[in-house]
Amino acid sequence: MLLFGRNVCTETIRSKLEYEKVIVKESFKDPILDYMKKNRIRYDILPDNTFNNKYPNSQGIVIEMKEYKYADFNECLKSTNNNSLVLILDSIEDPQNFGNMIRTFEALGGSFIIIPKNRSVEVNPTVAKVSAGAFANVNIVQVSNINNAISKLKDNGINNARFYYGNMLPHLYQFEKEGWIPDVLIVDPPRTGMDINLLHYLQDHPIKKIIYVSCNPATLAKNCNHLNSKYHILHIQPLDMFPQTSNVECVVCLERR
């Protein structure tokens, strides 16, 4: 597996992940070089032309890794309690979505992520890049059976939470039938923005706050405008998680009018 980009490589080098080799181009300048020298981490230097031909669009640094090593579920369970945040993902096959979720989860200070061994995207270079290196700081567990994993979590003290997976809207309608509506909804849609059916739902149902994590300001603005009659923007925080590119992340807090 080949990792590339300043953020991804920096977070991987600073983490406890195992990798084979760090390669930089001769003109590469970044504080991570000082970190590697200080910690006696070996790295290879290639002439700029050779590096650019072999690793185009990699921002001057790459890491060669055999494969991503998933965390041990039982070891992760030892550190869980009623205050732990665990994310369970089922049937997530889009690496862009998975990377976005990992990035958001790290920002929330979560404990670990659970994914199934089948019917799920694995941690790959695209996931690592979209996560902006967050994958290196989050424990990700693969399990054979999601339901068994949920049972184990409950047996180990995670009893103040319920676990759901799948499309969001059916769950929201089910909650309504049970007589309650969430106070806060956290969404992290792909670059195309929120699904139109979810936008219509939010117009008609009084969820008090929405935390919107966006990787595309254009669709963010479009979606906020769609919700404008029912929600107003409390805070908006842009995050430059992809330096030297035109991409910017935004976290927005919207409140019901």
Secondary structure, DSSP 8 states (H G I E B T S, - for coil): -EEESHHHHHHHHHSS---SEEEEETT---HHHHHHHHTT---EEE-HHHHHHHSTTSTTEEEE-S------HHHHHTT--TT--EEE--S---HHHHHHHHHHHHHTT--EEEEESSSS----HHHHHHTTTGGGGSEEEEES-HHHHHHHHHHTT--S-----S-HHHHHHHHHHTT---SEEEE---TT-S-HHHHHHHHHS--SEEEEEES-HHHHHHHHHHTTTTEEEEEEEEE--STTSS--EEEEEEEE-
